Amino acid sequence: MDWVSIIPPLVAIFVVFWKKEVIMALLLAVLSSEALILLSVTGDGVLLAPVNAIERTIDVAASPGNTRILIFSILVGALLAYIRDSGGVTATVNWLTGKGIARSKRQVGSLTMLTGVAVFIESNLSVLTAGIFARGLFDKFKMSRARLAYIIDSTSAPVCILILLNGWGAFVLGLLDGYELEQSSASILWGTVPLNFYALITLAIVVYTIMKDKVHGPMAKEDAAMTHTGTVIESEPATKVRFMVVPLVLMVVSMVGFMLWTGDGVLANGSGSKSVLYATILATVVAYFLLILHKRFTHHEAVEIGFKGMGELLPLVSIVLLSMTLGASLKVLGTGVFVAGIVGEYLPLVLIVPMLFLAGAVMSFTTGTSWGTFAILIPIGVPLIQSLGLPPSLVIAAILGGGVFGDHCSPISDTSAVSSIAAGCDLLTHIRTQLPYALTAGGLTLVAYVIASIIMIG
């Protein structure tokens, strides 16, 4: 497949920025991708594209891992509704401010980031926990939900790819284990930590944003709108802190337990999709019983609130499903492999690593998946390590950082959609406000890889 394989993601991105409509953009991208598959792969007529798109969506939804993510995304709506309507959010905000733990924007931002860092075992759980926890605090201090979405999104993936004692590390380790290298896969992977410049620079920018309480570009306009209009999210009267804290703490603790259980006692081998689903279900059930036992709501009222919360998230869950469908369709079309061809075999040695970073960014941006980028580019990067004697950790770090960079910029990324869900922020607003920060970090990272290549490769 040649250059036509990048048409579907370009269609999605064009429609997103033209019509400001993500679902329509994803639908058109999936249809165009299926039409190209019919023309170039199967040779059938393009009139079957809608039928194939439906079947592709069903295949994606039939995947156990994808189904778990979709159910988890819907259940989050019920959990959010229970925590919000119980008055637990307001009570927690009042308690934190009264204790002096969250008396300023700087303290609130720091607390949010530290929450995301602490829950490093799974990126979705990280953004979910930090987002739910900080929503009320950001509203109280009149900081926009766009700023919250940026902080949790730009904390979770970089932290997960740096700490590595999680599903991210296990996935990359599995990709590396299939190759004969001088160093062990584990030592190469740990060696990427100080060389993953994008993750490090992104976290540094988040810290700067929090400590200086300064936002720039579109995000500054979002914060200014919050300052002028006040909080736009209504809050229930304060009740009990436990209505918010108990479900969240239980979710985090049980997530660790489920990771150990599904990984046969090894945290890094645990299933992220299973663990986050089980933990979310448990937290939702406990939140329900807390409200019933304390007579905050009747059973019928609680059920109604739960389904109402699920309904509020259906548009974003649809985006997650369509993003997965587009990713699966683009895999068949060969978009990722074509983009990976950016790395030419005649490049000077010192430019190979920077180009791998850019290839990872473009691939992740156009396909909406960082893990898919790792799966395609690591098999390309490792033979370069073996044949050209490139530093293994530097090459792998560039691929990992490029995947996360593209994911942060992509309007068709399911990770961005989950971050928007957690923060209660419009998806396009999140992408538009995060983009200048991600591009800044990406530009600095590219320069850093050129310098590192000159030093380490010569």
Summary of the structure (lengths in Angstrom):
residues: 458
radius of gyration: 22.0
end to end distance: 35.0
largest distance: 70.8
contacts: 1730
relative contact order: 0.16
helix: 81%
strand: 0%
